[in-house]
Amino acid sequence: MESKKVKTSCFNCGQTNYYPLDSQSGLGKKVVCGRCHSPLPRPGDVLEVLPGQAMALLSKSSLPVLVDFYSPSCGPCHLMAPVLERLARRRAGEIMVIKINVDEFPQMGAQMGVQAVPTFVVFHKNAERGRITGALAETDFALWVAKLT
């Protein structure tokens, strides 16, 4: 019986890999990139990343990347967190979902032109496809992401 595999992109080199979603991969077995052998992020997870990891992913990933620029002290950011998690699980293998804390990395927010949080930006093949600021209803948010990916 063959396990289901979905796409994920490597933070290190941007290579698209197939990640096995069988029971073994979730039990401490490390899944690594076929090109550079770096550990791969699990599809469907919302990943909090460092600026260098974000830039590598945005510039090299063949999958669309949804970036959540947020602040831990932001109420609307907290409201959107479970919406983002559900979207990431539903779209596992189709998009990568990452979070960047603008309080911890203000230079990343400034570099990306973020003026308020939460700001969501969709990138594909190193190009910005769209952005939206503020909290949205889950259906509206999912439709916005679907339109851009």
N, C-alpha and C positions, 0 to 999 in steps of 0.2 A: 504494500500500500504506500503510495507516494504522498508525502506531506505537501500541504499547500504552501506556496511561496509567493511573497509579494515584494515589490521593489522598495528599496531604500537607497539613499545616497550616502557615501562616505564623507565625514566631516573633513578628513585629511586631504584626500585627492579628488573628491567629487564623483568618483566612479559609481555608476548605478549597479547595485548588486541585488540578487534575489535572496531574501531573508526567509528561512524556513519557519513556518508558524506551527511546528509540531510541539508536542509537550516537552521535549528535551531542551529546546532553545530557551524556554522560560525558566528552567531549573538550574541556572548557574552555568550552563554551557555557553561559552563565549563565541559569538558569530563574528567573523572578521572579514574585511574587504579582500576580495580576490586579487586586487592589484597591489595594495600597499600593506595589507595585513593589519590595519588598524581596526579596533573594535567598531562594529556597526551599531547605529541606534536602532532600537526596536520600532518597526512601523506601527503607527497608531499612537505613539507616545508624544506628548507635548514636551519638547526638550528645551531646557534653559541652557543657553550656550554663551560662550565667551565671544568677544568681538572677532577674534581671528577665525574661530570656527564658523561663525555666521558668514564672514566674508568669503571663506573658502566654499561654503555651501552655495551662497548666492551666485558666485562666479563660475562654479563648475558643475552644479547639479543639473542633471537632465530632467529631474522632477520639478514641478512648480514648488515654491517655498512660500508659505504664509508666515509672516513675521508679526509677532505681537510685541509692540513696544509698550511696556507697562511700568508702573511704580507700585511697590508693596503698600503704599499709603493711599492708594487711589480706590475709592469705592466702586466706580464703574468697572475698573480693572478686575476687582474681585467678582463682580456680577458676571463678567464675560468668561472667567476662567473655566467654569464647568461647560459652558457652551463650546469653548475652544477644544476642550478635552473630548467631548462627544463628537465634534466634527472630525478631529484627528483620528479617532477610532473608526468612524464610518468611512473615511476616505484613505485609510491605511493602504499604502502601496501606490496611491495616486498623487498625493502631495506630502511634503514634509512640513511640519508645524513646529516653529521655534519661538522662544520668548527671549526678549532682551530687557533687562532691568535698567531703565534709564537713570535711576538714582545711582546705581553702581557704575554704570558705563555712560556718563552723559555725553562723552565725545562721539559715541556711536549714534545716539539719538540726534545730535547736532549734525553729524555727517550725512544722515539720512533725511534731514529736514523735518524732524519730528518736533512739533510745537505744543502738542497736548497729548495726554494719555487717557485711555488707551488709543493707540494708533495701530491699525492693521495695514500691512503692505504685502501685496502678492508680487513675487518676482518669478520670472521664468527665463532661463538661459541668460542670466545677468542683466535682464531688463525689467524695470518696474512695469507691471501690468495694471496696477490700480492701488488706491489707498482710501481708507475711510477712518474717521476719528469718532470715538464715542461708543457707547453701548448700543447694541441693536437687539431686536427680537431674534431668537434663534433661527427661525425660518428665513427671515430677511438676511441674516448674516450668511447662512448656508447658501442661499441663492446668489448673493453677491460673490462669494468665493467661487461657486460653480461657474458663474458667468466669465470669470477671469482665468480659470484653469482648464 
